[in-house]
Amino acid sequence: MEPRRTQSAQAHIRSPSQPLPPGARQPDHRPYGAMAGLLSVHSVLAVPGQGGHRDRRLSGSSADLYAFENNNLNNSSSPSTSTYPQFQSPSSPNNNSQFAFPEPQLYRSSSANAYGSNANHHNHHNTSVISTGSMTASGSGGVRKPARQDTITPDNVSEMSGGFSEEYFDRNQYAASVTSVNSPERSPTFRTEVFAQLSLDQDTIKKFQEGKLSENDEEWHRLVDPEARAALPDKEVKRQSVLFEVIKSEKDYVADLELLHDVFLRPLIEAQPPIMQPDRINGFIHEVFWNFNDILARHLRLSAALFERQQDQHPIIQSIADIILEATLSFREDYESYIKHYPLAEARHRREMRRNPAYQEFLQRCTSDKRTKKRDLITFISRAVTRLPRLKLLLETVLKHTPEDHPDAEHLPIILGILGDFLKSTQPGIAAAESRVKFVSFCENVTFRKGELIDMDLYGENRTMVHLGTVSRKHRSDYTWIDLTAVLLDHYFILTREEVREEVTRYYVVSRPIPLDFLQLGPFIGPPESRRDATSENKAFLNIGIFADARSMYPFLVSDISSEERRYILYASSERERTKWKEVLEEAKMLRAAHADANKLFAFEVLSDDYMRERTVLVSGSAKKAITGLLVSATTFILDDRAYIVVATQLGVYVAFRSDPSVFTRILDLSKVTMITALPKYDRFFLLHNKSVISYSLRALTDLAQNRISASQFEKTLVKLTPKAAGRVTFFRVGRLSGKDMLIYDERSLVNTTIHTVELRVGGVTEINKKGSYVPAIVTDAQFLAKHLAVISDRGMTIIDPFNILTVVTVPDFTKSNQDDMMAALKEKCDSSKTLGIVPVPNGEFMCIYEEYGCYIHKHGHPTRKCGFVRWEIKANTFLFRAPYLLLFGDNFVEIRHAPTGQFRQMIQHTGLKLLEQTTLEGDTGEFLMTWKGEKNDEFGQSHAVVQALETRDLRMTSPQSPGLPAAEEEVSAVSLHRSISAISAVPVDPLWDEWS
C-alpha cells in the first residue's frame, strides 16, 4: 500500500509589526477556552531552509477542536468534558497535559518543499496528497484536478501552494490525524504544516484590508481553500463568515466616513468662490456634520485593531469580542450626541438645498465623483445612525453560530446588552430631534393672515412642538366638513390649513393662534357624529344625506377664555385620537402654567384685602358707615423717611402707612374724586374732584392722618388750580417735558377741548400758554413724550408742542392710504377702534395703542412694518407701559406684551381686576397699584384688594452674545429679529418728531 504523502509548509518569518496608528491600542491576544490551554505551550520550531529558530506561542483552530470532537464520538471511555477548558498559564503545574497546536496565522510559503514519507506515520487506506506549486499529483499518475474557482487566484501562480486533493481527501481521517491524542500527527511541526493550507498568502489579506480586492472577492470563503472549509463544521464556517463580515463592514464604514470628509466636507470648506456666505459656513458645517470627526477617529482605531487581529488569526479567528467591547464603551457618548442631532442636521441640509442653488450644484458635483457611487450627502451623514444597529445585528448572528461552551457565548450577550440599551436610550432623543425638525419646518412655512403681525417667538429658547395632527370642523352654514391641521406648541394652539406645493408643506393659519394661557378646554366625552364625504358619484345626493360614505367623528371643544366668539368644536377621527388630544392639551397647559409662574415678568402683592368694601345685599343698616366704595385711584410717596399709600374711592380719600396697609384713615369725605397724585418735591397733593383740579399740602395730609392737626387746618392748605375751567376738567397728568416738571389738564366743551400746560415750581405753578392748545375733538387722555404731548381723542391721536400751539400733527399718518391697499386696511381698523395711547420702541419707532390692536409708526407718523398690526387677546380699557413691556388692562384680565415685537408674554386673571388711575413725575417707571375683587363677602360688604405690582428681573447672567452659540443659532436669531423689527428708512428727521436725538 502506498504510504501517505504530505508536504511540509515553511512558515513565514514575520517582520516586526508596524507602528500602530495614532490612538490605536495593541490588541490583547488572550486566548479563550480550550485555546488557552492549547496555546500555552511554547514551542521552538526549526524553520526548514532557514538558519536559526524562532520562539512563538502556537494557536489552534476551531477546525481542530471540532475534528477532535468528531473523532472521539466513538470513544466513551472518558467522561464528556467541555471542549473549552479553563485557561491555565504556561507555568501551571498541570501544564503537562496540554499539547501544542498549530497557529492559524501561518501562511503558505512559496518555498515549501514536498513532505516525504515518514516511517513513524500510520498508514491509512485513504491518503491525502498535498502537492507543491506543480499541477501534477505525486503518486497518482494523473493530472491533479484544477482548484475550485470560488477561491482567489494569486497574482503569481508560482506563489500558490497546493491545496487538499478532493480525490484523496478523507475528512474523518484528517480529523483523526490532527486531533487524536495518540496520533504521531499531533506534533507541532505536522500541525503547522497542515493548517498552513487553511489560508491563501498573507498578501491577499493585506489587499483586502487595503481595499484592493474586487467586491466579489471580499468574502471569507474566497480567502480559504474549499477543502479546508470542508474540514470545518457548517456552524463554524458560518461563524467565521460573519466575523469576517464584521471586519469587512467596519472597513467599508471607515471608508465611507473618509469619503464624507474628502469629497463633501473639505471641498465645501475650501470652495472658491464660497458656496455660502462666510459668516454662515461655520454654523452650517457645525449643524450638518456635528461631531463626525470624533466618530471617524474612534473607528480608525477600531478598524486598526480588527485588522491586526485578522492578520494574527486568519482564517480561524477565535474572537473579536474584547476589541468590540472596548470600542463600544468608548464611542457611546459620541454616537449619542450624533444620533440625537441627526434629524436637525438633515433638516438643515434640505433647507439649504431649497434656498441655495450654489449648494445644489456643489452637491451634484460631489455625487458625480466615482468614489461616492452616486450616493448623496444624506446617505453618508446617515451612516453613523445606522452603524450601531447594523453592528448589533451582525453580533447577534455571530452569537447564533457560537457554541454554548465557547467564551463568546457569555461575552457577546454583554456587548449586545450594552448596544441594545444604548439604542433604546437614543430613541427619545431621536424623537425629540424629529419633533424639532417638524417644528422648524412648521416655523419656516407657516403663513398668517395678510396684514396681521404675529410674533410667537418661535425661535425662542426651549420652544417645542408638542403635537401635530389632523382635526375636522363642520361648517355652520351647509354642515360640510373640512380637514385642518392642529398644531400644539408649548405656548400656543394653532389651527391651520395644510397645502403641499413642490414637496414643501405649507401651513395657512385659519384662525388667530390661542396662547395656552387663554386656552380653555371643554368636554371630551361627547357622542360621535356621522361624517359623510362627497365623491364624484354621490355629490348630487349629499344634501339629503344618502349615498355618501359615513364614518364616526369624535368631538371636543376648545375656546379662548377671554372671548365668547372664539369657540371651536373640533372632531377627531377616533376615540383614541380624541383621548390623545385631551392628554397633550392638559399636559401642555399644566407645563405652561408652571413655566409662567416661575418666569413672571411682574410680581403682585396684596397690600390690603379687608378694609375696602363695596355695598352688597348682605350689608345691614348699621354697617353702612364702614362702606368705602369701589377704588378709583391711588398713589404712593415717601415723606420724612416714611412711606405712605393714598387711595381714592367713590366715597372719599384714605391714607395708610406702607408698613401697615391693612388700616386706612379717611382724610377727605369727598364723593367724586377721580384721580390723585402726590408730589413730595413740591409738598402738594393733587386730586381731581367734581371735575376741578385742586391741591393740598402733602405734609398737612400726613399730619391730619396722624391727628396732629385738625381738618380745618388742613382745609386752609387748599389751592384751586383750575378756577376758570371749573366743572369742565375730566383728567390731569403730571410729567416731565423738555426737562421741566409739568402738569397738564383738559378744558372740555361740547365738541372740542383745550389742553392747558403749567410748569410746577416750589411755592406755585406757572402756566405755559394761557390760551392753551386747541384740539377740535373730545380729548380723553394725554401723554408726555420727550419734547411733545400725545393727545388722545375720539378722532385719534394728535402730537402737539405746548410751547408752539401752531404745530399739530395727527398720527398715524394715513395720507397715502388711497395709494396703498395695506395702509387703507390699517386705517379702517384704526378708525373703528378706540385710541388709548402711544409708547416708544427701539429703532426710532412708536407703537400706537388701540383697544383691540396696535400698530407701528416712525418719527414722521407713517406706518411701518408693511402696515401690519398686532391684535390683542383681550379688549383693552387702558394700558400701562413699563419698558419694554406693555400691560393691557381689560375686564378681569391683564395682557402683557413685549412692545418692540408684539410678542405675548404673560396673562393675569382676576375677577374685577383693573388699574387704579395714577400719574407720577417718574413716568413709565416704578411700581403701580391695581385692584381686584377680594376674598371676603360678608355683612360688611364685598372686599376689594389693593394690589402692588413690581417688575421682576432675570436672575440668570446673560450676555449679548454667547461664545459657544453656534452660527446657525445666531442666524436664526437674526432672522427672528428681522421678522420682528422692520428697518426705518433714512429720511431727514422732522424737528417735531426729534424725540430720540
Summary of the structure (lengths in Angstrom):
residues: 997
radius of gyration: 44.9
end to end distance: 118.8
largest distance: 149.1
contacts: 3012
relative contact order: 0.06
helix: 33%
strand: 27%
